[in-house]
Amino acid sequence: MTETTTRPASPCIQLCRLAPDTQRCLGCGRRLDEIARWGGMDEAEREAVWRRLEAERITNG
């Protein structure tokens, strides 16, 4: 990711449904704890979540 790339304020895509086996949102891919803490996360914590989500998208297609 380059410095000039901007992201939305949240990974949420309004398809909120948790997978029962993983407790991850089927829409955005965040874990339940990440969803709950998102508003209180600092920029570095959010960046870490974004990078994990992007890496998983690449790996899982």
N, C-alpha and C positions, 0 to 999 in steps of 0.2 A: 504494500500500500504506500502510495506516495504522500508527501506532505500536502499536496493540493487536492487530494481526494476528500470529498465530504461525505458523511453518512447521515442517514436520518437520525432523529433524536432517539429513536428506539428501534430495535430489530422487529418489534411487533408488526404483524401484517394483518391483524384483525381476524385471524383464524385460530382462536384460542381453544385448544383442546389438549389435555395431557394424555400421553401414552401411559397406560397403567403399569407397564413393565419397567419403563425407564424414568417416569416422572418428568419427561421433557415435553415441551410444547410441540405439537405436530406442525404448527404454523411457523414459528420463528426458531425453534430448536433450543431455546434456553431451558435450563433446568429450573425447577420450581423455586429454589432458593435465589437464583439469579433474577427471576421475575419479581420476586418479593422485595429484593434489595436494590433493584435497578435505580429507583429514584434517589437513593442515598449513596450510591456508588460515586467515587471520584472518577476523574477522567482516565486514569491508569487502569482502574478496575474494569471500566466499561470497554476500554481498548482491548484488554485481555479477553473479554467475552466475545467481542466482535471478531478478533483474530481466530479464536477457537471455532466460532460459527463458520467463518470463511474457510478455514482449513477442513472442516467436516464436510462442507458443501463440495469442495474440490475432491475429497476422498470418496464421498458417497455419491457424487454425481448429482 
